[in-house]
Each structure stands twice: as structure tokens, then as C-alpha cells.
Amino acid sequence: MSDDQLRQPEMRVVLLRVCKHLSGVASGVNKRVDYMLFLKLVLDKSSFLTRLGTLYGADGDIGNALIEFMMELVENRQQRLLIDKHQSIGYVAFKAICQTVTA
């Protein structure tokens, strides 16, 4: 999907809803196994999330929804985010989330 397509007014509404729904899904996942699967799914799409951060970072609604989603990913609720030091997913998650937030 091109940047011009992402900037369409109707896409703005869709992206806002998707970010809010993903945040809701992330907040509902409490088991470590399920959370790690969800985290892997999100990290596979991290380049798209970084593009959204670049395109809509100045937009209050979408920018805030994207940051709230990233905060929900890294929040350690009920110890659901327990990454072994030998697993590379922790480093990948940190890098992807930092790239998205600083985009």
C-alpha cells in the first residue's frame, strides 16, 4: 500500500480503529504463550507500523492510538512479558518498538 493510499481520509478512520482494536487485544492477552505469539505477529508487521508512525506521527488521534498500542505491548502486566536472555525476540521487540515510536 502506497503512502498516498494511506493518507486518504477514509484510511485514517480505518487505521485509528485498527490501532485501538490491536491495543484492546494486547490488553486482553494475559498468558505468556499467547502474548509471545501476539508479539511475534506484531513484530512481523513492524515495518508497516513504523511507516504509520512516520506518516501520522503529527496526527494527534492516530499518533496517540499508535503510541498507546506500543505502550500496551511493552507493559509488563502480570509478568506476561517474560523474555529469556537467550531469546532474540526481546531484542527484536525493543528495536521494532523504538523505531516505531521515534519515527
ABEGO torsion letter per residue (X at the ends): XBAAAAABAAAAAAAAAAAAAAAAAAAABABAAAAAAAAAAAAAAAAAAAAAAAAAAABAAAAAAAAAAAAAAABBBGGABBBBAABAAAAAAAAAAAAAAAX
